Amino acid sequence: MADCIFCGIVEGTVPSEKVYENDKVLAFRDINPAAPVHVLIIPKKHIPSLLEAEEEPELMGEIIAAASKVAKELGLAEKGFRLVNNCGDHGLQTVYHIHFHLVGGRQLSWPPG
């Protein structure tokens, strides 16, 4: 998608601080972190939201595996972390390219807001 910022990150036309990449998934640091560790994990394929992901179970598994790997690499495994997906306007999704927030590095609270 020409106007999708995350597609631009995948293509390399928009800069990012990558922390993980394979042929299907990319993880990079959030530019407005909510915690000491805040990484966005996206599929390289453009999928607008979780509502369109049911046709991609293997790709969703790749995202979860990447989240686990990144959490371990960034030292979150011992104390824990949160993996969040915002879906739709009421879910506060701001970029319509499915993405997951991996957040940790401090004590998190609940409910998130």
Secondary structure, DSSP 4 states (H G I P E B T S, - for coil): -TT-HHHHHHHTSS---EEEE-SSEEEEE-SS-SSSEEEEEEESS---SGGGGGG-HHHHHHHHHHHHHHHHHTT-TTT-EEEE---TTTTT--SSS--EEEEESS---SS--
